[in-house]
Amino acid sequence: MFYADFIDLRTIVEKNWNTFEKVFKNKIRFFVVFDEVYQFKNTLNLGNSLTKSQEELLSGITADLKNSFTIFSNKNNNTNEYFIAINKVSDNLGTTWFSNN
């Protein structure tokens, strides 16, 4: 198993941008956000607390990243694999309905 330090993630994404572009879309925006999060990490590593506005910004950044992953993931999933399909319905009177599919 391999591990990477947080700052190494920047290098990994940069060297493999073609792969990550499908998720993050905008390279400049991603690296601006990444650098901001890195500054927050440094603040915490020095034993300082984040301000309320920094916490809220970090919360917004993580929500935005989650949305990016969700949108990317949903585009690659076939919804027919996750939702039930009703193919046949029968009642106690002998009436039966079959799906046209």
C-alpha positions as a printed NumPy array, in Angstrom:
array([[  0.   ,   0.   ,   0.   ],
       [  1.247,   3.495,  -0.813],
       [  0.61 ,   6.735,   1.022],
       [  0.943,  10.339,  -0.093],
       [  1.366,  13.491,   1.922],
       [ -1.306,  16.125,   1.288],
       [  0.993,  18.311,  -0.83 ],
       [  1.914,  15.253,  -2.937],
       [ -1.728,  15.074,  -4.027],
       [ -1.235,  18.348,  -5.878],
       [  1.629,  16.842,  -7.878],
       [ -0.324,  13.648,  -8.556],
       [ -3.341,  15.564,  -9.86 ],
       [ -1.172,  17.918, -11.91 ],
       [  0.785,  15.097, -13.584],
       [ -2.418,  13.15 , -14.285],
       [ -4.75 ,  16.039, -15.063],
       [ -6.239,  14.278, -18.102],
       [ -7.663,  11.65 , -15.764],
       [ -8.835,  14.08 , -13.085],
       [-10.292,  16.599, -15.543],
       [-13.4  ,  14.438, -15.917],
       [-14.196,  15.096, -12.256],
       [-12.81 ,  18.571, -11.52 ],
       [-13.378,  20.196, -14.951],
       [-11.411,  23.439, -14.394],
       [ -7.684,  23.02 , -13.685],
       [ -6.977,  26.554, -12.494],
       [ -9.991,  26.56 , -10.173],
       [ -9.015,  23.203,  -8.7  ],
       [ -5.481,  24.329,  -7.874],
       [ -6.639,  27.639,  -6.379],
       [ -9.01 ,  25.715,  -4.112],
       [ -6.348,  23.099,  -3.325],
       [ -3.86 ,  25.792,  -2.311],
       [ -6.472,  27.414,  -0.067],
       [ -7.152,  24.104,   1.692],
       [ -3.4  ,  23.579,   2.047],
       [ -3.138,  26.928,   3.845],
       [ -5.924,  25.843,   6.21 ],
       [ -3.998,  22.637,   6.879],
       [ -0.863,  24.628,   7.694],
       [ -2.834,  26.841,  10.068],
       [ -4.101,  23.788,  11.94 ],
       [ -0.64 ,  22.159,  11.937],
       [  0.737,  25.24 ,  13.711],
       [ -1.822,  24.73 ,  16.465],
       [ -4.016,  27.657,  15.441],
       [ -7.752,  27.49 ,  14.957],
       [ -9.573,  28.406,  11.786],
       [-11.764,  31.489,  11.849],
       [-15.5  ,  31.085,  11.34 ],
       [-15.216,  32.337,   7.748],
       [-12.391,  29.862,   7.037],
       [-14.48 ,  27.014,   8.444],
       [-17.424,  28.03 ,   6.276],
       [-15.219,  28.341,   3.198],
       [-13.753,  24.894,   3.876],
       [-17.259,  23.493,   4.308],
       [-18.261,  24.983,   0.948],
       [-15.147,  23.594,  -0.742],
       [-15.787,  20.076,   0.559],
       [-19.455,  20.258,  -0.487],
       [-18.391,  21.386,  -3.966],
       [-15.906,  18.494,  -4.244],
       [-18.569,  16.016,  -3.115],
       [-20.915,  17.394,  -5.778],
       [-18.212,  17.011,  -8.438],
       [-17.664,  13.379,  -7.471],
       [-21.407,  12.707,  -7.361],
       [-22.039,  14.239, -10.788],
       [-19.111,  12.32 , -12.283],
       [-20.228,   9.076, -10.65 ],
       [-23.859,   9.472, -11.733],
       [-22.865,  10.021, -15.362],
       [-21.048,   6.687, -15.326],
       [-23.759,   4.634, -13.639],
       [-26.651,   2.958, -15.374],
       [-29.791,   3.806, -13.4  ],
       [-31.378,   0.55 , -14.517],
       [-28.893,  -1.253, -12.288],
       [-30.08 ,   0.563,  -9.143],
       [-33.856,   0.854,  -9.397],
       [-36.401,  -1.9  ,  -9.44 ],
       [-38.295,  -2.661, -12.627],
       [-41.83 ,  -3.987, -12.487],
       [-42.181,  -6.546, -15.257],
       [-45.399,  -8.276, -14.227],
       [-48.325,  -7.447, -11.938],
       [-51.032,  -9.952, -11.003],
       [-54.066,  -9.679,  -8.743],
       [-56.221, -12.303,  -6.99 ],
       [-58.867, -12.057,  -9.734],
       [-56.488, -13.422, -12.371],
       [-55.75 , -10.071, -14.026],
       [-52.157,  -9.841, -15.173],
       [-50.238,  -6.938, -16.598],
       [-46.878,  -7.342, -18.364],
       [-44.399,  -4.593, -18.995],
       [-43.86 ,  -3.682, -22.659],
       [-40.119,  -3.724, -22.03 ]])
